[in-house]
Amino acid sequence: MLQQLEKLSAFIGNTPLISLRNTNTPLWAKLEYNNFSGSSKDRAGYSIIYNGIKAGHINEDTTIIASSSGNLAIAVASICKMLDLKFIPVIDPNINSAYEALLNILSYKVVKITERDHTGGYLLTRIDTVNRLHTTIENSFIADQYGDPNNYKGYYGLTKEILACPEPIDYVFVAVSSSGAITGISSSIKAERPDIKIVGVDVEGSVIFNAPPVKRYISGIGASQVPPIIENALIDDVVILSQTDIVKGCLELLNEQVIFAGASSGAVYLAAKNYFRQQSFPKPPNSLLVFPDKGHSYLDTIYNPEWAAQLAHKLQSATVA
């Protein structure tokens, strides 16, 4: 299986790097949606499965199980399909309909939970369901994006690509969820260039940076628990955006840069623009923004004006209440 999987590595990484236009300070974008299955999670999924096979935890008869809000599930499903492995993703109602439809095609079985956990999110219920399935399915393996160090180790290659930027990078902006990307990038980039500042971008209601939990409606950013692997991250600053700001960031990214990307990309774009407007620097710093995925799976949410209006109303009503 390893030989077959190694052939896939040629289609993961070395994603395009572009210079964004008409910004107050130089911004570079790493277009991670050009990976094999369409997101940066290909790096994590490949690393977790590859090392699981190498360690003898996965064989031809193993069933892979994973909790995911979308991209990790798509990445692992694609890899498992190629290796003829059974895959069971555990998803929740916040998943985009396009991802859910694709997972139903790629996976052995899809488990969709509907019960919110005590934080108002679904993550903890998803994780409990994964653990229950693991105890009941013989020869099963959890593709654990929250605790497996092979998640963040999968992003070491991205650090090498960042350091190869035509201009020396001063800041890197990364959205957080399972926190594999920010942990892998920060821990490896600081070993090479400790002067580079790492800025994490999160959403209100996420508890990753010890903020109070709030019901969230946008998938792919934030979490209902602090991911264990983030203790290995080296983060210099954090920007926390509202859910409506993330919608705004996605629309601005599309209108200003003609980049049709997902929630995390819009969040990172808006965070970086505002970050440098609010501070003064003797010389405009060069910043790299990680854009994890495309916007197609957000057509019925973030890019749907009716949904965005409903989101604003829900959030306003919650604030008044």
Secondary structure as UniProt FT lines:
FT   HELIX           2..8
FT   HELIX           9..11
FT   STRAND          17..19
FT   STRAND          27..31
FT   HELIX           32..34
FT   TURN            36..37
FT   HELIX           41..54
FT   TURN            55..56
FT   TURN            60..61
FT   STRAND          63..67
FT   HELIX           71..83
FT   STRAND          86..91
FT   TURN            93..94
FT   HELIX           97..106
FT   STRAND          111..112
FT   TURN            118..119
FT   HELIX           123..136
FT   TURN            138..139
FT   STRAND          140..142
FT   TURN            145..147
FT   HELIX           149..153
FT   TURN            154..155
FT   HELIX           156..163
FT   STRAND          171..175
FT   HELIX           180..192
FT   TURN            194..195
FT   STRAND          197..203
FT   TURN            204..205
FT   TURN            208..209
FT   HELIX           228..232
FT   STRAND          237..241
FT   HELIX           243..257
FT   HELIX           263..277
FT   STRAND          287..291
FT   STRAND          293..294
FT   HELIX           296..298
FT   TURN            299..303
FT   HELIX           305..320
//
